[in-house]
Amino acid sequence: QVQLEESGGGLVQPGGSLKLSCAASRNIFNIYSMGWYRQAPGKQRELVAIIYYGGQTNYGDFVKGRFTISRDNAKTAVHLQMTSLKPEDTAVYYCNLLIRVGDDYWGQGTQVTVSS
């Protein structure tokens, strides 16, 4: 079993920045991917950013160059640097770890609120 610990959420003004971090409770080698998803009230969970084992990344269309996902090669961890935040980015952000198909884990979520 693996637990994911998320940190970095909070309240930020429009145009501001936040960095989210997610670390697994133990190091796991050769994972398939780690990523961030978000869910706003009344909406479906959607992909924010994902980084694969080989280093390839993919982002939701709404990101438009504002966010950057990176991983910590020393441990099973991933970071999401978010800039130029907008009110519509307000959501609960969830970390996901996919070790292999059918073996994935979710964090408990961290609230990001963008408001003046």
N, C-alpha and C positions, 0 to 999 in steps of 0.2 A: 504494500500500500504506500502511496505517496501523498503527502500534503503539500499544498502550494500556499505560500505566504505572500500576500500582496501588500504593497505600501505605496504611499505617495499621493493618494487622492486628496481632495479637499475643495475649498471654494477659491475661485480665481476670477478676476475681472475679465471682461471681453478683451481680446488681444494679448492676454497673458500666457504664461507657460506653466506646465507641470511636468514632472517626470514620475512615471509609474514604474515600480519594480516588482518582480515576482521571482521567488526562489523556491526550489523544491526542497523537501525535507532531507533528501539524500541525493548524492550525485548519481546520475544515470548516464551511461554512455550510449552513443549511437541512437539517440532519440530521433523520431521522424520530424517533429516540429514543436515549436512553442509559439504562442501567439496571444493576442488580446482581442476580445470581443466586447461589445457593449450592448446594453439594453436600456432604452428609455421607456418611461411609463406608457403603456398602451401600444408599444411597438415590439416587433420581433427582435431577437438577438441578432446582431450583425457583426461581420468581420471588421475589425479595425486594422490589424496588421498581423502578419505571420512571418516567421523566419524558419527556414527548413535546415535540415542537417548540413547540407552543402553550402549554406550561407545565403541562398536565394531568399528574397523577400517579396511579399505581396501586400498590397494595401487596399482598403476599401476605396471606392471611387470618390467618396466625400473628403478623403484626406488631402488630396491635391497638393502634396509636397509639404504639408504642415507638420507631419509626424514622422519620427524615425524610430524604427525598432532595431535593437541591438541585443547581443547575447554576451554573457560573461563566460568566457571559455574555461575559466578556472573552476566553475561550478555550474550546475544546471539552473541557470537563471536568465531572465530576459528583462529588458528595460524598454520603456516607451517614452520617448521625449516628445512632448506635445507643445507646439507653439501656435501663435495666432489663434487661440481658442475662441470659439463662438458660443453663444447661448445654446445653439442646437447641438453642441457637443455634450451637453449635460446628460448624464446617464450613469448607470452602474457599469463599471468596467471589470471584466472577468478575464483572468489568466487561464490559458489552456495549455496543457502538456499532452502531446500525442507521442507515445512511445512507439506504438505500432497500431495497425488497424485493430480496433476493438479494445484497445488498452489506453484509455485517455483519462485525464483528470482535470478538474476545474477548481479554481480558487473560489473563495466565498464572495468575492466582489468588493470593489472599492468605489465609493461614490465620488464622482467628479461633477461639480456644479460651477457653471460659468454664468456669472451674474454681476451686475453692477450694484 
